[in-house]
Amino acid sequence: QVQLEESGGGLVQAGGSLRLSCEASGITFRFNIMNWYRQAPGKQRDLVATITVSSSTNYADSVKGRFTISRDNAKNTVYLQMNSLKPEDTAVYYCNGGRFGAPSYTWGQGTQVTVSS
């Protein structure tokens, strides 16, 4: 049974930083492309960042230069370091595995990030 458990969200002022974590179980983590997504209230879930099995990364334009995705295969965990946060980054953040941004697994509960102005 695949489980994705996100953590690390919270309330932060604009300009601040947060580090999100997502621990995966039930998958061969090191063979999975991993992605971070976010969903703001009333909006669709959008792809934010991707890390491949060789740790190449890709980012949405809206977060490029501010967010960094990384992975620790020994811990089956993917991270999202978020710096210079803006109010428009407020959303529930989710991780998932899959190619081309298409999620392969059942979603976890996500972690709420709220950025105050």
ABEGO torsion letter per residue (X at the ends): XBBBBBBGBEBBBBGBBBBBBBBBBGBBAAABBBBBBBBBBGBBBBBABBBBAAGBBBBBAAABGABBBBBBAAAGBBBBBBBGBBAAABBBBBBBBEBGGBBABBBBAEBBBBBBX
